[in-house]
Amino acid sequence: MYLAATLTAPVMPAELGGSQISSLLEALPGIASVLRSPVADALIKAMRSAAGLADFTPEDAEELVRYAVRRGLIGPDEGDRVLAEVQEGLRKKKPVAVKKAPAKKKKSHR
């Protein structure tokens, strides 16, 4: 009877503390890139876009606005206004060729 009750009871996931997360990241190399935040990806895309190295999409803007609203950095009304402005701006934007990162020069061994 005890075993059946144990198997059917819902299990609540435990929360990880900062030191546990650090230990996990150290123990499993490469896991940080798998667990990377969509907000981090959107920020990287925004920076690359500002430098002309990548395109910035409405989805990236939505991710950043959702994050700002969730954290209380901006209100939902302002988030909606910003998204409307960004979407309008991206619609009007002329397609621009994305610059490629310069290739590294090989050192000649003479």
The first five atom37 places (N, CA, C, CB, O) and aatype in JSON, in Angstrom:
{
  "aatype": [12, 18, 10, 0, 0, 16, 10, 16, 0, 14, 19, 12, 14, 0, 6, 10, 7, 7, 15, 5, 9, 15, 15, 10, 10, 6, 0, 10, 14, 7, 9, 0, 15, 19, 10, 1, 15, 14, 19, 0, 3, 0, 10, 9, 11, 0, 12, 1, 15, 0, 0, 7, 10, 0, 3, 13, 16, 14, 6, 3, 0, 6, 6, 10, 19, 1, 18, 0, 19, 1, 1, 7, 10, 9, 7, 14, 3, 6, 7, 3, 1, 19, 10, 0, 6, 19, 5, 6, 7, 10, 1, 11, 11, 11, 14, 19, 0, 19, 11, 11, 0, 14, 0, 11, 11, 11, 11, 15, 8, 1],
  "atom_mask": [
    [1, 1, 1, 1, 1],
    [1, 1, 1, 1, 1],
    [1, 1, 1, 1, 1],
    [1, 1, 1, 1, 1],
    [1, 1, 1, 1, 1],
    [1, 1, 1, 1, 1],
    [1, 1, 1, 1, 1],
    [1, 1, 1, 1, 1],
    [1, 1, 1, 1, 1],
    [1, 1, 1, 1, 1],
    [1, 1, 1, 1, 1],
    [1, 1, 1, 1, 1],
    [1, 1, 1, 1, 1],
    [1, 1, 1, 1, 1],
    [1, 1, 1, 1, 1],
    [1, 1, 1, 1, 1],
    [1, 1, 1, 0, 1],
    [1, 1, 1, 0, 1],
    [1, 1, 1, 1, 1],
    [1, 1, 1, 1, 1],
    [1, 1, 1, 1, 1],
    [1, 1, 1, 1, 1],
    [1, 1, 1, 1, 1],
    [1, 1, 1, 1, 1],
    [1, 1, 1, 1, 1],
    [1, 1, 1, 1, 1],
    [1, 1, 1, 1, 1],
    [1, 1, 1, 1, 1],
    [1, 1, 1, 1, 1],
    [1, 1, 1, 0, 1],
    [1, 1, 1, 1, 1],
    [1, 1, 1, 1, 1],
    [1, 1, 1, 1, 1],
    [1, 1, 1, 1, 1],
    [1, 1, 1, 1, 1],
    [1, 1, 1, 1, 1],
    [1, 1, 1, 1, 1],
    [1, 1, 1, 1, 1],
    [1, 1, 1, 1, 1],
    [1, 1, 1, 1, 1],
    [1, 1, 1, 1, 1],
    [1, 1, 1, 1, 1],
    [1, 1, 1, 1, 1],
    [1, 1, 1, 1, 1],
    [1, 1, 1, 1, 1],
    [1, 1, 1, 1, 1],
    [1, 1, 1, 1, 1],
    [1, 1, 1, 1, 1],
    [1, 1, 1, 1, 1],
    [1, 1, 1, 1, 1],
    [1, 1, 1, 1, 1],
    [1, 1, 1, 0, 1],
    [1, 1, 1, 1, 1],
    [1, 1, 1, 1, 1],
    [1, 1, 1, 1, 1],
    [1, 1, 1, 1, 1],
    [1, 1, 1, 1, 1],
    [1, 1, 1, 1, 1],
    [1, 1, 1, 1, 1],
    [1, 1, 1, 1, 1],
    [1, 1, 1, 1, 1],
    [1, 1, 1, 1, 1],
    [1, 1, 1, 1, 1],
    [1, 1, 1, 1, 1],
    [1, 1, 1, 1, 1],
    [1, 1, 1, 1, 1],
    [1, 1, 1, 1, 1],
    [1, 1, 1, 1, 1],
    [1, 1, 1, 1, 1],
    [1, 1, 1, 1, 1],
    [1, 1, 1, 1, 1],
    [1, 1, 1, 0, 1],
    [1, 1, 1, 1, 1],
    [1, 1, 1, 1, 1],
    [1, 1, 1, 0, 1],
    [1, 1, 1, 1, 1],
    [1, 1, 1, 1, 1],
    [1, 1, 1, 1, 1],
    [1, 1, 1, 0, 1],
    [1, 1, 1, 1, 1],
    [1, 1, 1, 1, 1],
    [1, 1, 1, 1, 1],
    [1, 1, 1, 1, 1],
    [1, 1, 1, 1, 1],
    [1, 1, 1, 1, 1],
    [1, 1, 1, 1, 1],
    [1, 1, 1, 1, 1],
    [1, 1, 1, 1, 1],
    [1, 1, 1, 0, 1],
    [1, 1, 1, 1, 1],
    [1, 1, 1, 1, 1],
    [1, 1, 1, 1, 1],
    [1, 1, 1, 1, 1],
    [1, 1, 1, 1, 1],
    [1, 1, 1, 1, 1],
    [1, 1, 1, 1, 1],
    [1, 1, 1, 1, 1],
    [1, 1, 1, 1, 1],
    [1, 1, 1, 1, 1],
    [1, 1, 1, 1, 1],
    [1, 1, 1, 1, 1],
    [1, 1, 1, 1, 1],
    [1, 1, 1, 1, 1],
    [1, 1, 1, 1, 1],
    [1, 1, 1, 1, 1],
    [1, 1, 1, 1, 1],
    [1, 1, 1, 1, 1],
    [1, 1, 1, 1, 1],
    [1, 1, 1, 1, 1],
    [1, 1, 1, 1, 1]
  ],
  "atom_positions": [
    [[0.83, -1.18, 0.0], [0.0, 0.0, 0.0], [0.87, 1.24, 0.0], [-0.94, 0.0, 1.2], [0.6, 2.18, -0.76]],
    [[1.9, 1.28, 0.82], [2.78, 2.44, 0.89], [3.46, 2.68, -0.46], [3.83, 2.25, 1.99], [3.58, 3.83, -0.88]],
    [[3.91, 1.63, -1.13], [4.59, 1.76, -2.42], [3.64, 2.32, -3.47], [5.14, 0.4, -2.87], [4.06, 3.18, -4.25]],
    [[2.4, 1.88, -3.52], [1.44, 2.39, -4.5], [1.17, 3.87, -4.27], [0.13, 1.59, -4.42], [1.07, 4.63, -5.23]],
    [[1.06, 4.28, -3.04], [0.81, 5.69, -2.74], [2.01, 6.54, -3.14], [0.49, 5.89, -1.24], [1.85, 7.67, -3.59]],
    [[3.2, 5.99, -2.99], [4.4, 6.73, -3.37], [4.49, 6.9, -4.88], [5.65, 6.01, -2.85], [4.9, 7.96, -5.35]],
    [[4.11, 5.9, -5.62], [4.22, 5.97, -7.07], [3.17, 6.88, -7.71], [4.11, 4.58, -7.65], [3.4, 7.43, -8.78]],
    [[2.05, 7.04, -7.07], [0.99, 7.86, -7.67], [1.01, 9.31, -7.18], [-0.36, 7.25, -7.37], [0.34, 10.16, -7.76]],
    [[1.76, 9.6, -6.14], [1.8, 10.97, -5.63], [2.58, 11.85, -6.59], [2.44, 11.01, -4.21], [3.63, 11.44, -7.1]],
    [[2.09, 13.06, -6.85], [2.82, 13.96, -7.76], [4.15, 14.38, -7.14], [1.97, 15.2, -8.1], [4.25, 14.58, -5.93]],
    [[5.14, 14.49, -7.99], [6.46, 14.88, -7.53], [6.7, 16.32, -7.97], [7.57, 13.93, -8.09], [6.6, 16.64, -9.15]],
    [[7.0, 17.18, -7.03], [7.27, 18.58, -7.34], [8.75, 18.73, -7.67], [6.87, 19.5, -6.15], [9.6, 18.23, -6.93]],
    [[9.08, 19.41, -8.76], [10.5, 19.58, -9.09], [11.18, 20.48, -8.06], [10.66, 20.17, -10.5], [10.6, 21.46, -7.6]],
    [[12.39, 20.13, -7.73], [13.16, 20.94, -6.79], [13.78, 22.12, -7.53], [14.26, 20.09, -6.09], [14.13, 22.01, -8.71]],
    [[13.9, 23.22, -6.85], [14.56, 24.38, -7.44], [16.05, 24.3, -7.16], [13.96, 25.71, -6.89], [16.46, 23.84, -6.09]],
    [[16.84, 24.73, -8.13], [18.28, 24.73, -7.96], [18.74, 26.09, -7.46], [18.99, 24.35, -9.27], [18.27, 27.12, -7.93]],
    [[19.66, 26.07, -6.51], [20.25, 27.31, -6.03], [21.42, 27.7, -6.91], [0.0, 0.0, 0.0], [21.84, 26.93, -7.77]],
    [[21.95, 28.89, -6.71], [23.05, 29.4, -7.52], [24.27, 28.51, -7.52], [0.0, 0.0, 0.0], [24.87, 28.27, -8.57]],
    [[24.66, 28.01, -6.34], [25.85, 27.16, -6.27], [25.61, 25.82, -6.96], [26.26, 26.93, -4.8], [26.53, 25.25, -7.54]],
    [[24.37, 25.31, -6.88], [24.06, 24.06, -7.56], [24.11, 24.24, -9.07], [22.67, 23.55, -7.12], [24.57, 23.35, -9.79]],
    [[23.63, 25.37, -9.55], [23.68, 25.64, -10.98], [25.13, 25.75, -11.44], [22.9, 26.92, -11.33], [25.49, 25.21, -12.49]],
    [[25.95, 26.45, -10.68], [27.37, 26.57, -11.02], [28.03, 25.2, -11.08], [28.09, 27.46, -10.0], [28.8, 24.92, -12.0]],
    [[27.73, 24.36, -10.1], [28.3, 23.01, -10.08], [27.85, 22.21, -11.3], [27.9, 22.27, -8.8], [28.64, 21.49, -11.91]],
    [[26.58, 22.34, -11.65], [26.04, 21.64, -12.81], [26.74, 22.1, -14.08], [24.54, 21.86, -12.93], [27.1, 21.28, -14.92]],
    [[26.93, 23.42, -14.24], [27.57, 23.95, -15.43], [29.02, 23.49, -15.53], [27.51, 25.47, -15.42], [29.52, 23.25, -16.63]],
    [[29.7, 23.37, -14.38], [31.07, 22.89, -14.38], [31.14, 21.4, -14.69], [31.73, 23.17, -13.03], [32.06, 20.96, -15.39]],
    [[30.19, 20.64, -14.19], [30.2, 19.19, -14.36], [29.83, 18.76, -15.78], [29.26, 18.55, -13.37], [30.27, 17.71, -16.25]],
    [[29.02, 19.54, -16.45], [28.55, 19.18, -17.79], [28.97, 20.25, -18.8], [27.02, 19.0, -17.79], [28.2, 21.16, -19.1]],
    [[30.18, 20.14, -19.34], [30.63, 21.14, -20.3], [29.68, 21.19, -21.49], [32.07, 20.84, -20.76], [29.24, 20.16, -21.99]],
    [[29.37, 22.38, -21.94], [28.5, 22.54, -23.1], [27.03, 22.69, -22.74], [0.0, 0.0, 0.0], [26.22, 23.05, -23.59]],
    [[26.67, 22.42, -21.49], [25.25, 22.5, -21.14], [24.76, 23.95, -21.14], [25.01, 21.87, -19.75], [23.58, 24.2, -21.37]],
    [[25.65, 24.9, -20.89], [25.25, 26.31, -20.87], [24.69, 26.73, -22.22], [26.43, 27.21, -20.48], [23.73, 27.5, -22.27]],
    [[25.28, 26.24, -23.31], [24.78, 26.62, -24.63], [23.42, 26.0, -24.9], [25.78, 26.21, -25.72], [22.61, 26.57, -25.64]],
    [[23.15, 24.85, -24.32], [21.85, 24.19, -24.49], [20.78, 24.91, -23.67], [21.93, 22.71, -24.09], [19.64, 25.04, -24.11]],
    [[21.16, 25.36, -22.49], [20.22, 25.99, -21.58], [20.15, 27.5, -21.76], [20.59, 25.67, -20.17], [19.48, 28.18, -20.98]],
    [[20.83, 28.02, -22.76], [20.9, 29.48, -22.93], [19.52, 30.09, -23.09], [21.77, 29.83, -24.13], [18.64, 29.52, -23.75]],
    [[19.34, 31.21, -22.51], [18.07, 31.91, -22.49], [17.72, 32.47, -23.87], [18.1, 33.02, -21.47], [18.6, 32.97, -24.57]],
    [[16.43, 32.41, -24.26], [16.01, 33.05, -25.5], [16.24, 34.56, -25.45], [14.52, 32.77, -25.77], [16.43, 35.2, -26.49]],
    [[16.24, 35.14, -24.25], [16.52, 36.57, -24.1], [17.97, 36.84, -24.47], [16.22, 37.04, -22.64], [18.27, 37.83, -25.15]],
    [[18.87, 35.98, -24.04], [20.28, 36.14, -24.39], [20.46, 36.07, -25.91], [21.15, 35.06, -23.7], [21.2, 36.87, -26.49]],
    [[19.78, 35.13, -26.55], [19.86, 35.02, -28.01], [19.34, 36.29, -28.68], [19.05, 33.8, -28.5], [19.94, 36.77, -29.64]],
    [[18.23, 36.83, -28.18], [17.65, 38.04, -28.77], [18.59, 39.23, -28.58], [16.28, 38.35, -28.14], [18.72, 40.06, -29.48]],
    [[19.24, 39.32, -27.42], [20.19, 40.4, -27.19], [21.39, 40.31, -28.14], [20.67, 40.38, -25.75], [21.83, 41.31, -28.69]],
    [[21.89, 39.11, -28.31], [23.02, 38.9, -29.23], [22.61, 39.29, -30.64], [23.49, 37.42, -29.2], [23.37, 39.96, -31.34]],
    [[21.41, 38.88, -31.07], [20.94, 39.24, -32.41], [20.78, 40.75, -32.56], [19.61, 38.54, -32.71], [21.07, 41.3, -33.62]],
    [[20.31, 41.42, -31.51], [20.15, 42.87, -31.56], [21.51, 43.56, -31.73], [19.45, 43.38, -30.29], [21.64, 44.5, -32.51]],
    [[22.5, 43.09, -31.0], [23.83, 43.67, -31.11], [24.44, 43.43, -32.49], [24.75, 43.11, -30.03], [25.01, 44.33, -33.1]],
    [[24.3, 42.2, -32.98], [24.83, 41.9, -34.31], [24.09, 42.69, -35.38], [24.72, 40.39, -34.61], [24.69, 43.14, -36.36]],
    [[22.8, 42.87, -35.2], [22.0, 43.66, -36.14], [22.44, 45.11, -36.14], [20.51, 43.56, -35.8], [22.56, 45.73, -37.2]],
    [[22.69, 45.66, -34.96], [23.14, 47.05, -34.86], [24.48, 47.25, -35.57], [23.27, 47.46, -33.39], [24.75, 48.33, -36.1]],
    [[25.3, 46.22, -35.59], [26.6, 46.3, -36.26], [26.51, 45.91, -37.73], [27.61, 45.4, -35.56], [27.51, 45.93, -38.44]],
    [[25.31, 45.56, -38.2], [25.14, 45.18, -39.6], [25.59, 43.76, -39.9], [0.0, 0.0, 0.0], [25.82, 43.42, -41.06]],
    [[25.72, 42.94, -38.87], [26.21, 41.57, -39.07], [25.09, 40.53, -39.14], [27.16, 41.2, -37.96], [25.34, 39.39, -39.54]],
    [[23.89, 40.9, -38.76], [22.78, 39.95, -38.74], [21.47, 40.7, -38.87], [22.79, 39.09, -37.44], [21.43, 41.93, -38.74]],
    [[20.41, 39.98, -39.12], [19.07, 40.57, -39.19], [18.41, 40.49, -37.82], [18.2, 39.85, -40.25], [18.66, 39.57, -37.05]],
    [[17.58, 41.48, -37.53], [16.78, 41.5, -36.3], [15.35, 41.23, -36.7], [16.92, 42.86, -35.53], [14.83, 41.88, -37.61]],
    [[14.69, 40.28, -36.04], [13.35, 39.86, -36.44], [12.31, 40.33, -35.43], [13.28, 38.34, -36.6], [12.66, 40.65, -34.29]],
    [[11.06, 40.38, -35.83], [10.0, 40.72, -34.88], [9.97, 39.75, -33.68], [8.64, 40.71, -35.59], [9.62, 40.16, -32.57]],
    [[10.32, 38.5, -33.91], [10.34, 37.53, -32.81], [11.38, 37.91, -31.76], [10.63, 36.12, -33.35], [11.16, 37.73, -30.56]],
    [[12.53, 38.44, -32.23], [13.55, 38.89, -31.28], [13.03, 40.05, -30.44], [14.84, 39.3, -32.03], [13.23, 40.09, -29.23]],
    [[12.35, 41.0, -31.09], [11.78, 42.14, -30.38], [10.74, 41.67, -29.36], [11.14, 43.14, -31.38], [10.71, 42.16, -28.24]],
    [[9.91, 40.72, -29.76], [8.88, 40.21, -28.85], [9.51, 39.57, -27.63], [7.98, 39.19, -29.57], [9.02, 39.77, -26.51]],
    [[10.58, 38.82, -27.81], [11.25, 38.17, -26.68], [11.8, 39.2, -25.71], [12.38, 37.25, -27.18], [11.66, 39.05, -24.5]],
    [[12.42, 40.25, -26.23], [12.98, 41.28, -25.37], [11.89, 42.07, -24.65], [13.85, 42.22, -26.19], [12.05, 42.41, -23.47]],
    [[10.8, 42.37, -25.33], [9.71, 43.11, -24.71], [9.04, 42.26, -23.63], [8.67, 43.55, -25.77], [8.74, 42.75, -22.54]],
    [[8.82, 40.97, -23.92], [8.23, 40.08, -22.91], [9.09, 40.04, -21.65], [8.05, 38.65, -23.47], [8.59, 40.07, -20.53]],
    [[10.41, 39.96, -21.87], [11.33, 39.94, -20.74], [11.22, 41.23, -19.93], [12.79, 39.74, -21.23], [11.13, 41.19, -18.7]],
    [[11.21, 42.37, -20.61], [11.14, 43.67, -19.93], [9.83, 43.81, -19.16], [11.28, 44.81, -20.94], [9.82, 44.35, -18.05]],
    [[8.73, 43.34, -19.73], [7.43, 43.4, -19.04], [7.43, 42.46, -17.84], [6.28, 43.04, -20.01], [6.97, 42.84, -16.76]],
    [[7.94, 41.24, -18.03], [7.99, 40.26, -16.92], [8.78, 40.8, -15.74], [8.62, 38.95, -17.4], [8.41, 40.59, -14.58]],
    [[9.86, 41.49, -16.02], [10.73, 42.01, -14.96], [10.26, 43.35, -14.41], [12.14, 42.14, -15.48], [10.86, 43.88, -13.48]],
    [[9.19, 43.89, -14.99], [8.68, 45.17, -14.51], [9.5, 46.36, -14.98], [0.0, 0.0, 0.0], [9.38, 47.46, -14.43]],
    [[10.33, 46.15, -16.0], [11.15, 47.25, -16.52], [10.32, 48.23, -17.34], [12.29, 46.7, -17.38], [10.59, 49.43, -17.36]],
    [[9.29, 47.7, -18.01], [8.33, 48.53, -18.74], [6.94, 47.94, -18.49], [8.67, 48.59, -20.28], [6.81, 46.78, -18.12]],
    [[5.93, 48.76, -18.72], [4.56, 48.27, -18.56], [4.07, 47.59, -19.82], [0.0, 0.0, 0.0], [4.66, 47.76, -20.89]],
    [[2.99, 46.83, -19.71], [2.44, 46.13, -20.88], [2.03, 47.09, -22.01], [1.24, 45.3, -20.47], [2.2, 46.77, -23.19]],
    [[1.49, 48.26, -21.65], [1.08, 49.22, -22.68], [2.28, 49.73, -23.46], [0.33, 50.4, -22.05], [2.24, 49.83, -24.69]],
    [[3.35, 50.05, -22.74], [4.56, 50.51, -23.43], [5.14, 49.4, -24.29], [5.62, 51.01, -22.42], [5.62, 49.65, -25.39]],
    [[5.1, 48.17, -23.78], [5.59, 47.02, -24.56], [4.83, 46.87, -25.87], [0.0, 0.0, 0.0], [5.43, 46.62, -26.91]],
    [[3.51, 47.03, -25.81], [2.7, 46.94, -27.04], [3.06, 48.05, -28.01], [1.2, 47.02, -26.7], [3.15, 47.81, -29.22]],
    [[3.27, 49.27, -27.49], [3.64, 50.4, -28.36], [5.0, 50.16, -29.03], [3.68, 51.71, -27.55], [5.16, 50.39, -30.23]],
    [[5.96, 49.69, -28.24], [7.3, 49.44, -28.78], [7.25, 48.35, -29.85], [8.28, 49.03, -27.65], [7.87, 48.49, -30.9]],
    [[6.51, 47.28, -29.58], [6.4, 46.21, -30.58], [5.77, 46.71, -31.86], [5.58, 45.05, -30.02], [6.22, 46.35, -32.95]],
    [[4.74, 47.54, -31.76], [4.09, 48.09, -32.96], [5.08, 48.95, -33.74], [2.85, 48.93, -32.57], [5.14, 48.87, -34.97]],
    [[5.87, 49.76, -33.04], [6.87, 50.6, -33.71], [7.93, 49.75, -34.39], [7.53, 51.54, -32.7], [8.31, 50.02, -35.53]],
    [[8.41, 48.73, -33.71], [9.45, 47.86, -34.26], [8.92, 47.12, -35.49], [9.95, 46.85, -33.2], [9.6, 47.05, -36.52]],
    [[7.72, 46.57, -35.38], [7.16, 45.84, -36.52], [6.96, 46.75, -37.72], [5.83, 45.19, -36.14], [7.22, 46.35, -38.85]],
    [[6.5, 47.98, -37.49], [6.33, 48.94, -38.56], [7.68, 49.3, -39.17], [5.61, 50.21, -38.05], [7.83, 49.36, -40.39]],
    [[8.66, 49.52, -38.32], [10.0, 49.84, -38.8], [10.62, 48.72, -39.61], [0.0, 0.0, 0.0], [11.26, 48.97, -40.63]],
    [[10.42, 47.49, -39.16], [10.97, 46.35, -39.9], [10.25, 46.15, -41.23], [10.87, 45.08, -39.06], [10.85, 45.69, -42.2]],
    [[8.95, 46.49, -41.29], [8.2, 46.39, -42.55], [8.71, 47.39, -43.57], [6.69, 46.61, -42.31], [8.83, 47.09, -44.76]],
    [[9.02, 48.6, -43.09], [9.47, 49.67, -43.98], [10.94, 49.57, -44.35], [9.21, 51.0, -43.33], [11.38, 50.14, -45.35]],
    [[11.69, 48.85, -43.56], [13.13, 48.74, -43.76], [13.46, 48.08, -45.08], [13.77, 47.97, -42.61], [12.91, 47.04, -45.43]],
    [[14.36, 48.7, -45.8], [14.82, 48.11, -47.05], [15.76, 46.96, -46.72], [15.54, 49.17, -47.96], [16.54, 47.04, -45.77]],
    [[15.68, 45.89, -47.51], [16.6, 44.77, -47.25], [18.04, 45.23, -47.44], [16.29, 43.57, -48.18], [18.39, 45.85, -48.45]],
    [[18.86, 44.92, -46.48], [20.27, 45.29, -46.52], [21.08, 44.01, -46.47], [20.66, 46.26, -45.36], [20.78, 43.1, -45.69]],
    [[22.11, 43.96, -47.3], [22.97, 42.79, -47.28], [23.69, 42.72, -45.94], [23.99, 42.82, -48.46], [24.26, 43.71, -45.48]],
    [[23.67, 41.57, -45.34], [24.32, 41.37, -44.06], [25.81, 41.19, -44.3], [23.72, 40.15, -43.3], [26.22, 40.38, -45.13]],
    [[26.62, 41.95, -43.55], [28.07, 41.85, -43.68], [28.54, 40.55, -43.04], [28.78, 43.06, -43.04], [28.03, 40.13, -42.01]],
    [[29.51, 39.95, -43.66], [30.11, 38.76, -43.07], [31.29, 39.2, -42.21], [30.58, 37.74, -44.17], [31.94, 40.21, -42.49]],
    [[31.54, 38.45, -41.16], [32.69, 38.75, -40.31], [33.96, 38.58, -41.13], [32.71, 37.83, -39.05], [34.06, 37.63, -41.91]],
    [[34.92, 39.49, -40.97], [36.15, 39.38, -41.77], [36.89, 38.1, -41.46], [37.06, 40.58, -41.52], [36.96, 37.66, -40.31]],
    [[37.44, 37.52, -42.5], [38.2, 36.27, -42.34], [39.53, 36.59, -41.67], [38.42, 35.56, -43.71], [40.12, 37.64, -41.92]],
    [[39.98, 35.7, -40.84], [41.27, 35.89, -40.17], [42.38, 35.61, -41.16], [41.4, 34.96, -38.92], [42.34, 34.65, -41.93]],
    [[43.37, 36.47, -41.12], [44.52, 36.3, -42.02], [45.41, 35.19, -41.49], [45.32, 37.62, -42.18], [45.66, 35.08, -40.29]],
    [[45.89, 34.38, -42.41], [46.84, 33.33, -42.03], [48.22, 33.93, -41.94], [46.82, 32.16, -43.04], [48.61, 34.74, -42.78]],
    [[48.95, 33.55, -40.95], [50.32, 34.01, -40.81], [51.2, 33.16, -41.71], [50.79, 33.94, -39.32], [51.12, 31.93, -41.69]],
    [[52.02, 33.81, -42.49], [52.91, 33.06, -43.36], [54.18, 32.71, -42.59], [53.24, 33.87, -44.66], [54.72, 33.52, -41.83]],
    [[54.63, 31.53, -42.8], [55.84, 31.05, -42.14], [56.96, 31.1, -43.15], [55.66, 29.61, -41.56], [57.09, 30.19, -43.96]],
    [[57.77, 32.13, -43.12], [58.87, 32.26, -44.09], [60.18, 32.09, -43.43], [58.84, 33.58, -44.81], [61.22, 32.17, -44.08]]
  ]
}
